Amino acid sequence: MGIFNAFNKINNEISETYSEARGYLQEVNTFSANVNRTIGQAEDLLTGNTILNRLPGDVGETVRNVQSTVSRVSGFLNLGGATSGDVGSSIRMTQNASQGIQFGANPIQRSVTQARVLQQSGQDVVPDWRVSISVPPSIMMGDVLAPLNADGAYARMIFPFNPSIMIGHAANYSQIHPTHTNYPYQAYENSQVNEYTIIGEFVNETQADARYWVACLHFLRTVTKMFYGNDSNFTGSPPPVCRLNGYGPHVLNNVPVVITNFSMDMPNDVDYIECVVDGKPNFVPTQVSITVGCVPNYARRTQARFSLQDFASGKYAGGAEGFV
């Protein structure tokens, strides 16, 4: 009975709308009769595109839509062969008529914006055991970063001396304490790779060393910022993903990382040497320490292909996945 009550309510509302439309049409007819009796005023009003020219046609179309709606809903309620789809169509017609939308109105064509996935983590395989962070191609430009791509093959920030690296892994569990038990149960939640902390020393004795240090500083400043403003091709993209390599495929193998922070000291008890970068003089400490914090960042699609048994057998060593 609920559905019939709903349709009765709809029928009443449609009948009221129809009555209002008829009253509106009668007012228009009365007004038209008055205009016909006043010939001079009628000529002025009927000249040009006035509301009087459009009003009878619009009202007539609205009345026809309402009459069609009443006919379909009545047929459905009287089991006259109409379907629920007809009732839905009638309701939509009533709504359209109340908003002034006539038959044949086309929907607005909306533009579609697609997300763009960038391959911006740099070279997949680096044949070098030194600790390095790759420079994504999306930011590898300009004379400032040129020293990081001196060989023209792998753009990366290489720590000139073996850095100190803090590596940590964790498996997270939550404890369940049932009543009257001596030992809690450990319910596994998830695993994670903790933030890597890399502390490297830089000794700048020559102009080339100084320019390289400036390039490293500029790279770390850049890779901790998002694309914004005038970056027409990548606007809104987060900071790019880099690749961490070092000490061979079973230690740090092409790990996708995001740089979360970096810091360095500018000591006052060492000498500073001058170097020219992009035509501008800069002064660089002869000895400085740089600390970089980075976190592995694996894509969901990449994680979906992870196999613990393949990981345990060493199949991922030397590959492009970079699982650690």
Backbone bond lengths (Angstrom), bond angles and torsions (degrees), N, CA, C in turn:
res aa  C-N    CA-C-N  psi(-1)  N-CA   C-N-CA  omega(-1)  CA-C   N-CA-C  phi
1 M - - - 1.451 - - 1.526 110.98 -
2 G 1.334 116.25 -23.35 1.459 118.96 -177.85 1.513 112.14 -61.34
3 I 1.352 116.63 -39.37 1.469 119.16 -177.86 1.520 111.03 -68.93
4 F 1.382 117.19 -35.73 1.460 118.83 178.45 1.517 111.51 -70.53
5 N 1.333 116.46 -35.48 1.466 118.90 175.75 1.523 110.46 -62.54
6 A 1.343 115.18 -40.07 1.468 119.16 -179.80 1.519 110.02 -64.90
7 F 1.351 116.75 -44.31 1.463 118.49 -178.83 1.532 111.36 -69.66
8 N 1.365 117.44 -33.11 1.458 119.17 174.84 1.519 111.01 -62.20
9 K 1.318 114.64 -39.74 1.466 118.83 178.00 1.515 110.69 -63.75
10 I 1.339 115.30 -42.62 1.474 119.74 178.60 1.526 109.52 -63.21
11 N 1.331 116.11 -42.37 1.463 120.23 -179.59 1.524 111.08 -61.37
12 N 1.342 116.56 -40.92 1.466 119.89 179.09 1.522 110.91 -64.24
13 E 1.358 115.33 -43.08 1.454 118.07 179.93 1.525 111.15 -63.99
14 I 1.344 116.11 -39.58 1.464 119.60 -179.86 1.526 110.04 -66.75
15 S 1.335 117.07 -38.83 1.463 120.53 178.77 1.518 110.96 -63.48
16 E 1.340 115.93 -40.97 1.454 119.05 176.82 1.523 111.31 -62.35
17 T 1.349 115.86 -42.16 1.465 119.90 178.20 1.523 110.64 -62.15
18 Y 1.327 115.95 -40.08 1.461 120.41 179.68 1.526 110.22 -64.42
19 S 1.346 117.07 -42.24 1.461 120.65 179.77 1.519 110.63 -63.61
20 E 1.348 115.95 -42.02 1.457 118.86 178.13 1.522 110.86 -62.86
21 A 1.336 116.16 -38.99 1.457 119.21 179.95 1.529 110.90 -65.71
22 R 1.318 116.76 -38.72 1.467 120.03 178.54 1.520 110.72 -65.80
23 G 1.329 116.59 -42.28 1.455 118.89 177.12 1.524 111.92 -61.91
24 Y 1.354 114.03 -39.08 1.464 118.91 178.94 1.528 110.05 -64.74
25 L 1.332 116.83 -39.91 1.462 120.53 179.97 1.525 110.90 -66.90
26 Q 1.338 117.20 -38.02 1.471 120.17 178.46 1.522 110.52 -63.74
27 E 1.331 116.14 -39.90 1.455 118.86 177.38 1.524 110.92 -62.64
28 V 1.338 115.89 -39.44 1.459 119.23 179.19 1.529 110.54 -65.13
29 N 1.341 117.21 -41.61 1.464 120.54 178.98 1.531 111.41 -63.28
30 T 1.333 115.61 -41.44 1.464 119.43 177.98 1.517 111.04 -62.30
31 F 1.341 113.94 -42.97 1.468 118.25 179.67 1.533 110.42 -64.78
32 S 1.346 116.65 -38.77 1.465 119.62 178.90 1.524 111.08 -64.69
33 A 1.344 117.05 -37.50 1.461 119.94 178.37 1.521 111.31 -63.96
34 N 1.317 115.69 -41.38 1.459 119.11 177.47 1.522 111.22 -63.17
35 V 1.317 115.56 -36.97 1.472 119.17 179.76 1.516 110.26 -67.23
36 N 1.348 115.51 -40.34 1.475 118.72 179.08 1.534 111.72 -61.96
37 R 1.326 117.01 -32.64 1.461 119.33 179.65 1.520 111.37 -73.56
38 T 1.309 115.89 -21.40 1.468 119.64 178.58 1.520 107.09 -109.83
39 I 1.331 116.45 92.24 1.465 120.71 -171.10 1.531 111.03 -64.58
40 G 1.280 115.72 -43.87 1.467 117.43 -177.43 1.512 113.03 -62.31
41 Q 1.350 116.94 -42.84 1.459 119.93 179.16 1.516 110.97 -68.37
42 A 1.352 117.04 -34.83 1.460 119.90 -179.86 1.520 110.91 -64.01
43 E 1.345 116.64 -40.25 1.475 118.77 179.64 1.523 111.39 -63.16
44 D 1.321 116.87 -39.03 1.471 119.69 178.49 1.524 111.48 -66.67
45 L 1.324 116.04 -41.67 1.462 118.41 -176.80 1.512 112.69 -73.76
46 L 1.357 117.45 -33.91 1.454 120.11 -177.71 1.512 113.30 -84.07
47 T 1.317 117.76 -2.18 1.466 121.31 176.93 1.522 109.14 -89.44
48 G 1.330 116.63 125.68 1.460 120.96 179.81 1.516 111.49 90.20
49 N 1.337 114.53 -177.64 1.462 121.75 -177.08 1.515 108.77 -92.14
50 T 1.319 116.31 85.95 1.455 120.40 -179.43 1.509 110.14 -104.96
51 I 1.312 115.09 168.52 1.473 119.85 -179.94 1.517 111.73 -66.03
52 L 1.366 116.80 -24.88 1.447 119.89 179.69 1.517 111.68 -66.35
53 N 1.352 116.95 -33.74 1.460 120.36 178.71 1.522 112.21 -67.84
54 R 1.313 115.37 -35.02 1.468 119.21 -175.31 1.515 113.33 -90.29
55 L 1.332 117.30 -22.75 1.451 120.36 -169.44 1.527 113.54 -63.61
56 P 1.365 119.41 -48.41 1.481 117.15 -178.46 1.520 113.13 -60.27
57 G 1.338 117.91 -39.43 1.465 119.84 -179.66 1.515 112.12 -66.66
58 D 1.344 117.00 -41.16 1.464 120.39 179.82 1.521 110.71 -65.21
59 V 1.336 116.21 -43.25 1.465 118.86 -179.19 1.519 110.36 -66.58
60 G 1.339 116.16 -40.67 1.452 118.82 178.34 1.510 112.29 -61.48
61 E 1.358 117.25 -40.21 1.468 120.47 178.48 1.519 110.50 -65.88
62 T 1.321 116.95 -40.05 1.460 120.39 178.72 1.524 111.11 -63.34
63 V 1.353 115.80 -42.91 1.460 119.32 179.90 1.517 110.72 -63.93
64 R 1.326 117.34 -41.52 1.466 119.75 178.97 1.526 111.16 -62.98
65 N 1.364 117.65 -39.39 1.466 120.57 177.22 1.519 111.21 -62.98
66 V 1.345 115.88 -42.65 1.463 119.34 -179.58 1.525 110.67 -67.08
67 Q 1.337 117.39 -41.36 1.459 120.26 178.83 1.529 110.82 -61.95
68 S 1.337 116.19 -41.59 1.463 119.44 178.01 1.514 110.83 -63.47
69 T 1.342 117.04 -39.73 1.466 120.73 179.28 1.516 110.93 -63.80
70 V 1.340 116.58 -45.87 1.467 120.51 179.50 1.518 110.95 -61.13
71 S 1.333 116.42 -40.30 1.455 120.22 -179.00 1.515 111.13 -63.86
72 R 1.360 116.97 -42.68 1.471 119.44 -177.31 1.521 111.07 -70.26
73 V 1.331 117.82 -44.70 1.463 119.63 -179.96 1.515 110.84 -64.64
74 S 1.330 117.41 -41.03 1.467 120.35 178.08 1.519 110.75 -62.70
75 G 1.325 117.10 -41.50 1.460 119.80 178.20 1.507 112.29 -61.80
76 F 1.331 116.34 -38.02 1.468 119.11 179.34 1.527 111.07 -68.57
77 L 1.335 116.29 -44.80 1.458 119.12 -178.02 1.520 111.62 -66.66
78 N 1.331 116.95 -29.86 1.469 121.04 178.79 1.517 112.53 -92.29
79 L 1.362 116.32 12.07 1.465 121.74 -179.24 1.521 110.53 55.37
80 G 1.306 115.05 43.88 1.447 119.74 -177.94 1.507 113.67 -88.95
81 G 1.315 118.87 14.07 1.453 120.94 176.40 1.519 114.11 104.23
82 A 1.343 118.73 -8.54 1.459 120.07 179.12 1.520 109.59 -73.84
83 T 1.319 117.18 153.30 1.458 123.41 -178.86 1.519 110.02 -106.92
84 S 1.367 114.21 170.80 1.462 118.69 177.86 1.513 111.61 -64.25
85 G 1.332 116.30 -29.18 1.458 119.02 176.42 1.512 111.92 -64.90
86 D 1.362 116.21 -36.26 1.460 119.46 176.51 1.511 110.96 -64.43
87 V 1.340 116.35 -40.53 1.462 119.44 179.47 1.527 110.16 -64.07
88 G 1.350 116.96 -43.88 1.456 119.84 177.71 1.506 111.99 -60.85
89 S 1.344 116.26 -40.65 1.462 120.18 177.35 1.517 111.21 -64.24
90 S 1.323 116.90 -37.89 1.456 120.54 179.72 1.519 110.95 -66.53
91 I 1.321 115.88 -41.87 1.467 119.34 178.40 1.521 110.58 -61.39
92 R 1.347 116.22 -43.30 1.466 118.92 178.49 1.520 110.91 -63.93
93 M 1.348 117.04 -37.84 1.459 119.32 178.26 1.515 111.02 -62.91
94 T 1.341 117.07 -39.91 1.459 120.46 178.30 1.520 111.10 -63.36
95 Q 1.326 116.07 -43.86 1.458 119.56 178.56 1.521 111.08 -62.72
96 N 1.329 115.94 -42.89 1.465 119.07 179.18 1.522 111.07 -63.19
97 A 1.354 116.53 -41.86 1.460 119.80 -179.31 1.517 111.18 -63.43
98 S 1.352 117.09 -38.34 1.460 120.03 179.82 1.520 112.14 -67.78
99 Q 1.343 117.91 -22.83 1.453 122.40 179.12 1.511 112.87 -98.23
100 G 1.330 117.18 4.88 1.453 120.33 177.67 1.513 114.54 78.96
101 I 1.358 118.27 18.46 1.461 122.25 -179.96 1.518 108.30 -92.68
102 Q 1.324 118.03 120.89 1.453 122.66 -175.55 1.524 110.76 -95.47
103 F 1.301 116.20 173.99 1.459 122.20 -179.96 1.533 110.25 -63.86
104 G 1.315 115.66 138.92 1.458 120.88 177.85 1.510 114.26 89.20
105 A 1.342 118.69 4.22 1.466 120.62 178.69 1.517 109.58 -68.34
106 N 1.304 116.84 130.29 1.464 122.11 -177.63 1.524 110.16 -93.45
107 P 1.345 117.77 143.48 1.469 119.49 177.84 1.524 111.42 -69.33
108 I 1.314 114.19 155.80 1.468 120.36 179.10 1.522 109.51 -71.58
109 Q 1.329 115.90 129.59 1.456 120.57 177.62 1.525 109.23 -77.52
110 R 1.325 115.85 118.33 1.463 120.94 -178.05 1.526 110.05 -100.46
111 S 1.312 115.35 141.07 1.457 120.04 177.77 1.519 109.99 -77.14
112 V 1.318 117.21 148.41 1.458 123.69 -177.96 1.526 108.82 -108.98
113 T 1.328 115.64 127.99 1.452 121.85 177.98 1.520 109.00 -104.93
114 Q 1.318 116.70 126.83 1.458 121.67 -178.21 1.520 110.22 -105.87
115 A 1.350 114.24 141.34 1.454 118.98 174.63 1.519 109.76 -74.08
116 R 1.310 116.11 140.87 1.457 120.86 -177.53 1.510 109.17 -110.87
117 V 1.325 116.31 121.21 1.458 122.17 179.48 1.526 108.34 -97.84
118 L 1.323 115.97 122.96 1.458 120.98 -174.56 1.521 110.89 -99.95
119 Q 1.328 115.45 137.75 1.458 121.08 168.14 1.524 106.54 -89.54
120 Q 1.332 116.28 85.04 1.453 119.78 -169.02 1.531 112.89 -123.29
121 S 1.319 117.81 19.92 1.455 119.42 -177.73 1.516 113.48 -93.71
122 G 1.330 117.50 0.75 1.449 119.69 175.04 1.517 113.28 89.57
123 Q 1.321 114.92 -163.22 1.462 122.08 -176.21 1.526 110.94 -64.04
124 D 1.339 116.63 137.13 1.455 120.96 -178.19 1.525 112.68 -78.24
125 V 1.306 117.64 -39.51 1.462 121.55 -176.18 1.524 108.90 -121.69
126 V 1.324 116.78 122.85 1.468 122.25 -179.63 1.518 108.18 -116.21
127 P 1.334 118.73 111.17 1.475 121.33 -178.12 1.527 111.91 -80.48
128 D 1.315 116.29 64.39 1.463 120.77 -177.86 1.519 107.75 -154.88
129 W 1.318 117.75 138.37 1.450 120.41 -177.59 1.527 112.86 -90.00
130 R 1.340 117.62 -10.46 1.459 120.27 179.66 1.536 110.87 -67.18
131 V 1.329 116.40 149.84 1.465 121.42 179.35 1.529 108.48 -72.19
132 S 1.317 115.09 127.61 1.464 119.58 -176.97 1.521 109.93 -149.17
133 I 1.323 114.62 156.91 1.465 123.43 174.62 1.517 107.01 -122.98
134 S 1.331 116.95 122.38 1.453 120.94 -175.43 1.524 110.88 -70.59
135 V 1.331 115.51 151.47 1.455 122.51 176.18 1.526 107.59 -100.45
136 P 1.338 119.85 117.08 1.467 121.41 -179.22 1.529 111.17 -61.30
137 P 1.318 118.11 142.70 1.470 120.35 -179.72 1.518 113.63 -60.19
138 S 1.345 117.86 -25.90 1.462 120.27 -177.00 1.517 113.16 -66.83
139 I 1.342 118.28 -18.00 1.464 120.54 179.29 1.522 112.13 -120.72
140 M 1.320 117.04 0.85 1.467 120.09 -178.89 1.522 109.09 -80.18
141 M 1.341 116.33 90.48 1.457 121.24 -178.01 1.525 108.86 -159.06
142 G 1.319 115.81 157.57 1.450 120.80 176.69 1.514 113.36 87.18
143 D 1.318 115.00 164.64 1.470 121.12 -178.96 1.517 112.33 -76.21
144 V 1.334 117.81 -23.52 1.464 119.10 -177.02 1.520 111.11 -65.45
145 L 1.333 117.46 -42.42 1.460 121.43 -178.62 1.525 113.38 -88.98
146 A 1.322 117.44 -0.92 1.470 120.60 -176.74 1.529 113.57 -56.57
147 P 1.347 121.07 -38.38 1.479 119.20 179.36 1.523 114.25 -60.46
148 L 1.344 118.95 -20.86 1.464 120.76 179.41 1.514 112.29 -77.65
149 N 1.315 117.28 -7.15 1.465 121.68 177.52 1.518 109.64 -128.39
150 A 1.319 115.62 47.19 1.461 121.04 -174.32 1.520 111.94 -65.59
151 D 1.341 118.06 -36.27 1.460 120.08 -178.30 1.518 112.37 -84.65
152 G 1.330 117.78 -8.18 1.450 120.78 177.89 1.517 114.85 75.26
153 A 1.333 118.54 6.48 1.461 121.61 -177.14 1.518 111.58 -112.87
154 Y 1.329 117.96 -55.40 1.453 122.49 -175.66 1.525 108.91 -125.01
155 A 1.321 116.15 107.29 1.462 120.67 177.30 1.521 108.26 -78.15
156 R 1.318 117.35 115.27 1.458 120.74 -176.64 1.514 110.50 -161.09
157 M 1.313 114.01 155.43 1.464 122.14 174.52 1.520 107.81 -92.91
158 I 1.306 116.27 112.96 1.466 122.11 -177.81 1.529 108.94 -103.47
159 F 1.315 115.93 130.03 1.461 120.06 174.23 1.529 108.14 -76.42
160 P 1.318 118.80 118.64 1.468 120.58 -173.15 1.529 113.53 -65.16
161 F 1.312 117.89 -28.55 1.464 122.58 176.13 1.530 108.56 -119.08
162 N 1.315 114.94 153.07 1.462 118.16 -179.55 1.530 110.04 -57.08
163 P 1.335 117.54 117.64 1.466 119.30 -177.78 1.519 111.64 -82.93
164 S 1.315 115.01 167.98 1.453 121.76 171.67 1.522 107.71 -91.13
165 I 1.347 115.98 126.78 1.460 120.66 -175.72 1.522 108.89 -124.42
166 M 1.317 115.22 127.40 1.461 121.34 175.44 1.528 108.12 -99.44
167 I 1.349 115.92 118.00 1.458 122.50 -178.12 1.519 108.60 -118.32
168 G 1.322 116.38 132.53 1.467 120.35 179.57 1.515 111.63 -144.39
169 H 1.324 116.48 139.38 1.461 123.40 175.61 1.526 108.43 -125.21
170 A 1.310 117.28 151.07 1.463 120.87 -177.28 1.512 110.22 -144.95
171 A 1.333 115.34 142.92 1.465 123.34 169.18 1.518 106.35 -114.56
172 N 1.304 117.24 120.60 1.461 122.20 -173.56 1.524 110.15 -95.18
173 Y 1.319 115.20 131.52 1.459 122.62 178.72 1.530 109.06 -128.43
174 S 1.304 116.01 150.41 1.467 121.45 171.17 1.524 108.13 -113.12
175 Q 1.319 115.91 141.07 1.460 120.60 -176.39 1.529 110.99 -88.99
176 I 1.330 114.86 135.67 1.468 122.26 175.64 1.528 107.37 -111.77
177 H 1.342 116.52 124.26 1.470 122.02 -175.82 1.526 110.10 -114.97
178 P 1.321 118.18 85.80 1.474 118.36 174.85 1.534 110.45 -66.63
179 T 1.310 115.97 156.34 1.465 120.86 178.62 1.530 110.17 -66.69
180 H 1.335 115.49 140.17 1.462 123.18 177.84 1.523 111.64 61.52
181 T 1.330 116.78 51.38 1.470 121.30 172.88 1.516 108.52 -131.43
182 N 1.326 115.32 146.85 1.459 119.88 -179.85 1.526 112.69 -83.12
183 Y 1.315 116.12 -31.00 1.454 119.72 -175.34 1.528 109.78 -128.92
184 P 1.322 117.58 137.13 1.472 119.71 178.37 1.531 110.93 -75.59
185 Y 1.311 114.53 157.31 1.461 120.59 174.94 1.528 108.78 -93.50
186 Q 1.319 115.16 141.44 1.457 121.14 -179.98 1.529 109.26 -98.97
187 A 1.331 115.96 112.72 1.468 121.50 179.26 1.526 108.54 -97.66
188 Y 1.317 115.39 117.78 1.471 119.92 -177.65 1.523 110.88 -67.20
189 E 1.333 116.46 137.41 1.463 122.21 177.16 1.530 111.36 -110.71
190 N 1.321 117.14 -60.31 1.466 120.58 -178.61 1.519 109.60 -166.43
191 S 1.313 114.09 171.91 1.467 121.41 175.64 1.514 108.82 -119.60
192 Q 1.311 116.57 159.01 1.451 120.44 -179.99 1.522 110.20 -155.38
193 V 1.320 113.73 155.84 1.458 121.16 171.91 1.521 106.40 -103.98
194 N 1.296 116.80 121.66 1.462 120.91 -177.69 1.521 110.99 -69.78
195 E 1.297 115.05 168.33 1.457 120.84 -179.71 1.528 110.83 -63.06
196 Y 1.324 114.96 134.82 1.461 120.27 174.88 1.527 108.45 -84.58
197 T 1.302 116.23 132.68 1.462 121.93 175.41 1.522 107.92 -114.82
198 I 1.330 115.33 116.69 1.465 121.85 -177.27 1.518 108.24 -113.24
199 I 1.320 115.80 123.12 1.474 121.83 179.70 1.519 107.82 -117.97
200 G 1.320 116.03 113.37 1.458 120.40 -177.26 1.512 112.66 -124.38
201 E 1.312 115.28 147.56 1.468 122.38 178.74 1.524 109.83 -99.46
202 F 1.327 116.01 140.73 1.458 122.57 175.87 1.530 107.85 -123.77
203 V 1.311 115.15 128.38 1.460 122.07 175.57 1.515 107.42 -115.63
204 N 1.322 116.22 117.21 1.461 122.04 -175.23 1.527 109.17 -109.20
205 E 1.321 115.12 105.36 1.462 120.40 -178.04 1.521 112.57 -111.18
206 T 1.324 116.65 -20.06 1.452 120.33 -176.68 1.532 109.63 -126.34
207 Q 1.339 115.02 172.19 1.458 120.07 176.37 1.536 110.66 -61.62
208 A 1.320 116.54 -39.14 1.464 119.94 -179.83 1.525 110.53 -65.24
209 D 1.350 116.98 -41.37 1.462 119.41 177.43 1.522 111.29 -61.53
210 A 1.330 115.81 -42.30 1.461 119.89 -178.55 1.524 111.42 -65.55
211 R 1.328 117.67 -42.91 1.464 119.93 178.89 1.523 111.11 -65.34
212 Y 1.340 115.85 -34.89 1.458 118.69 178.22 1.531 110.62 -65.79
213 W 1.329 117.30 -41.48 1.458 120.23 178.78 1.528 110.80 -63.80
214 V 1.320 117.59 -41.42 1.463 120.82 177.15 1.539 110.00 -61.33
215 A 1.329 117.10 -39.38 1.469 120.59 178.29 1.524 110.83 -63.80
216 C 1.339 117.24 -40.35 1.471 120.66 178.13 1.523 110.84 -64.41
217 L 1.324 116.74 -43.00 1.456 120.56 178.73 1.524 110.44 -61.91
218 H 1.328 117.38 -45.24 1.459 121.43 -179.00 1.533 110.94 -67.12
219 F 1.319 116.67 -36.51 1.462 120.30 178.22 1.526 111.26 -64.10
220 L 1.327 118.18 -45.73 1.463 121.13 -179.70 1.528 111.27 -66.47
221 R 1.316 117.03 -35.23 1.468 119.29 174.89 1.528 110.95 -65.05
222 T 1.324 116.38 -38.38 1.461 120.53 -176.90 1.517 112.00 -72.58
223 V 1.334 116.33 -43.36 1.459 120.08 -171.84 1.526 112.57 -76.21
224 T 1.322 117.76 -4.55 1.465 121.04 175.23 1.522 111.45 -102.82
225 K 1.334 117.46 18.31 1.465 122.14 178.36 1.523 109.65 -126.41
226 M 1.343 115.60 154.40 1.455 121.84 179.22 1.524 110.20 -92.16
227 F 1.331 115.19 164.47 1.458 121.27 173.53 1.528 107.89 -76.52
228 Y 1.311 116.21 132.12 1.460 119.16 -170.67 1.523 109.85 -156.37
229 G 1.328 115.77 156.03 1.459 121.02 170.79 1.504 113.96 68.05
230 N 1.315 117.78 -105.10 1.461 123.41 -172.96 1.521 113.62 -87.73
231 D 1.324 118.53 5.64 1.468 120.79 176.25 1.526 108.39 -78.71
232 S 1.320 116.46 80.58 1.457 120.70 -170.96 1.524 112.87 -61.31
233 N 1.321 117.65 -34.63 1.462 120.41 -176.18 1.519 113.19 -82.61
234 F 1.334 117.65 -27.06 1.463 120.83 -173.42 1.527 112.96 -126.93
235 T 1.327 118.16 15.14 1.462 120.51 -174.76 1.526 111.13 -55.24
236 G 1.336 115.54 130.19 1.456 121.20 -179.83 1.511 114.48 93.78
237 S 1.335 117.95 -9.21 1.466 120.28 179.45 1.529 110.03 -74.52
238 P 1.332 117.09 146.11 1.471 120.09 178.82 1.516 110.78 -73.27
239 P 1.326 117.65 174.29 1.472 119.55 175.47 1.530 110.49 -54.38
240 P 1.320 117.66 142.87 1.468 119.90 -174.62 1.522 112.42 -68.97
241 V 1.326 114.51 156.13 1.466 122.52 177.79 1.526 108.99 -86.69
242 C 1.320 116.05 136.08 1.462 122.17 179.32 1.534 109.29 -109.61
243 R 1.331 115.57 176.49 1.469 121.30 177.29 1.523 109.07 -123.67
244 L 1.330 114.50 129.27 1.454 121.50 179.32 1.518 109.61 -102.10
245 N 1.325 117.08 125.96 1.457 122.70 178.94 1.521 109.66 -132.11
246 G 1.341 115.05 154.57 1.456 118.98 175.84 1.509 112.71 165.41
247 Y 1.330 114.71 141.47 1.472 123.62 170.64 1.527 113.98 65.92
248 G 1.297 118.28 18.49 1.451 119.89 173.88 1.516 113.63 104.71
249 P 1.341 116.32 165.82 1.473 121.22 -173.19 1.520 114.89 -67.46
250 H 1.336 119.00 -20.24 1.456 120.30 -179.68 1.528 112.74 -94.27
251 V 1.316 117.55 1.43 1.468 120.91 -179.93 1.523 109.93 -110.50
252 L 1.317 117.01 -72.54 1.465 121.96 176.19 1.524 107.07 -127.21
253 N 1.312 115.43 99.70 1.452 120.54 -173.09 1.520 110.70 -114.38
254 N 1.326 116.06 95.33 1.469 120.01 170.07 1.524 111.84 52.88
255 V 1.327 117.86 45.82 1.460 123.28 -175.67 1.528 108.85 -79.17
256 P 1.337 119.11 122.24 1.470 119.74 175.64 1.527 109.81 -72.28
257 V 1.311 116.83 123.40 1.459 121.44 -176.09 1.525 109.75 -133.65
258 V 1.316 114.74 153.63 1.455 122.13 168.64 1.526 107.26 -112.56
259 I 1.318 116.23 136.52 1.459 121.48 -179.78 1.520 107.90 -81.02
260 T 1.315 116.56 114.91 1.460 121.08 -177.73 1.526 112.60 -90.92
261 N 1.325 117.96 -29.88 1.463 120.34 -179.68 1.513 109.18 -166.24
262 F 1.306 116.29 160.56 1.461 121.74 170.88 1.521 107.91 -152.89
263 S 1.300 114.91 155.86 1.459 120.94 178.38 1.524 108.51 -150.72
264 M 1.310 115.61 157.04 1.467 121.21 177.79 1.518 108.54 -153.16
265 D 1.298 114.70 155.40 1.454 119.59 176.80 1.529 109.40 -102.60
266 M 1.304 115.72 144.28 1.467 122.37 173.94 1.517 106.53 -113.29
267 P 1.338 116.70 85.15 1.477 119.83 -171.40 1.528 112.06 -66.29
268 N 1.312 114.36 154.06 1.461 120.11 179.01 1.524 113.11 -102.65
269 D 1.334 116.87 3.43 1.456 120.02 -178.01 1.529 112.18 -111.82
270 V 1.336 116.63 21.16 1.461 120.58 176.62 1.527 108.14 -128.10
271 D 1.324 114.94 165.33 1.460 120.06 177.81 1.528 110.26 -79.94
272 Y 1.332 114.96 156.94 1.460 122.45 175.25 1.524 108.24 -120.04
273 I 1.335 114.81 135.13 1.458 119.35 179.41 1.528 108.90 -113.26
274 E 1.319 114.58 153.23 1.459 120.40 -177.89 1.526 110.03 -93.09
275 C 1.326 114.81 140.67 1.456 120.49 173.73 1.526 108.40 -142.23
276 V 1.306 116.14 153.08 1.460 121.82 -178.50 1.523 108.00 -107.11
277 V 1.330 115.67 122.13 1.457 122.33 179.49 1.522 107.79 -124.68
278 D 1.331 116.08 121.15 1.464 121.32 179.30 1.526 111.29 56.02
279 G 1.343 115.30 37.04 1.459 121.44 177.77 1.504 114.84 78.34
280 K 1.323 118.58 8.67 1.467 121.71 -177.48 1.526 109.17 -122.62
281 P 1.351 118.25 136.04 1.465 121.00 -179.49 1.520 111.67 -76.11
282 N 1.314 117.58 140.55 1.457 124.46 176.09 1.521 108.55 -136.13
283 F 1.323 116.06 154.40 1.454 121.45 179.15 1.522 108.62 -118.72
284 V 1.321 115.28 127.22 1.462 122.86 -170.20 1.522 108.87 -122.90
285 P 1.355 117.86 136.40 1.470 119.54 176.82 1.523 110.77 -67.43
286 T 1.300 115.97 145.69 1.457 119.76 -179.24 1.524 112.15 -73.72
287 Q 1.318 117.40 -19.91 1.469 120.59 176.28 1.524 108.11 -144.28
288 V 1.342 115.69 127.52 1.461 120.02 -175.89 1.521 108.41 -152.30
289 S 1.323 115.51 150.51 1.468 122.26 179.33 1.527 109.07 -113.07
290 I 1.340 116.01 136.69 1.463 122.05 178.71 1.525 108.57 -120.94
291 T 1.328 116.42 130.31 1.458 122.82 177.12 1.520 108.71 -113.26
292 V 1.337 116.60 125.30 1.461 122.47 -177.25 1.524 108.80 -120.67
293 G 1.326 116.44 129.59 1.462 122.23 174.14 1.519 109.97 -106.85
294 C 1.323 117.38 127.79 1.465 120.83 -179.36 1.529 109.52 -141.73
295 V 1.325 115.22 152.24 1.468 121.84 -177.30 1.518 108.74 -127.95
296 P 1.346 118.02 131.69 1.468 119.18 174.95 1.528 111.53 -58.86
297 N 1.321 115.54 139.04 1.462 121.29 -176.85 1.524 108.56 -136.08
298 Y 1.335 116.17 99.24 1.462 121.90 -178.29 1.527 109.86 -99.62
299 A 1.314 116.33 139.18 1.459 121.26 177.43 1.530 109.78 -70.32
300 R 1.332 115.85 153.54 1.471 119.59 179.62 1.521 111.57 -62.53
301 R 1.316 117.03 -38.31 1.462 119.55 179.92 1.524 110.22 -66.59
302 T 1.326 117.02 -35.67 1.462 120.31 177.29 1.521 110.44 -66.94
303 Q 1.335 116.89 -43.73 1.462 119.34 179.36 1.526 112.00 -64.36
304 A 1.326 117.77 -29.75 1.456 120.10 179.74 1.522 111.72 -64.31
305 R 1.330 117.48 -22.18 1.468 120.44 179.38 1.532 112.53 -94.66
306 F 1.317 117.12 5.19 1.465 120.54 -177.45 1.522 110.82 -72.41
307 S 1.317 115.79 138.92 1.467 122.50 175.71 1.524 108.14 -130.89
308 L 1.317 116.61 122.30 1.455 119.79 -179.50 1.528 111.41 -65.10
309 Q 1.330 117.26 -35.75 1.466 119.58 179.20 1.528 111.11 -67.68
310 D 1.336 116.87 -40.53 1.474 119.14 175.56 1.519 110.60 -65.65
311 F 1.330 116.69 -37.24 1.462 120.25 177.87 1.529 110.27 -63.36
312 A 1.340 115.77 -44.42 1.468 119.56 -178.67 1.518 111.74 -65.64
313 S 1.335 118.07 -33.56 1.467 120.54 -179.41 1.520 112.81 -79.72
314 G 1.342 117.21 -6.11 1.461 119.78 177.92 1.514 114.80 86.08
315 K 1.324 118.35 14.46 1.460 120.31 -177.41 1.525 112.95 -68.16
316 Y 1.341 117.28 -23.43 1.458 119.92 -178.29 1.530 112.99 -83.41
317 A 1.318 117.17 -10.11 1.468 120.52 -179.97 1.526 109.72 -68.17
318 G 1.300 115.86 127.94 1.443 120.20 179.97 1.508 114.92 84.37
319 G 1.347 117.62 -3.73 1.456 120.44 179.67 1.504 112.44 -90.43
320 A 1.313 115.35 -173.56 1.461 120.76 -176.46 1.523 112.69 -92.03
321 E 1.352 119.28 -5.71 1.460 120.85 -175.85 1.526 111.57 -73.32
322 G 1.327 117.32 -39.58 1.446 120.05 178.00 1.516 114.85 74.41
323 F 1.333 118.84 26.62 1.465 120.52 178.79 1.507 110.35 -72.05
324 V 1.342 115.66 136.91 1.469 121.06 176.66 1.524 108.59 -129.39
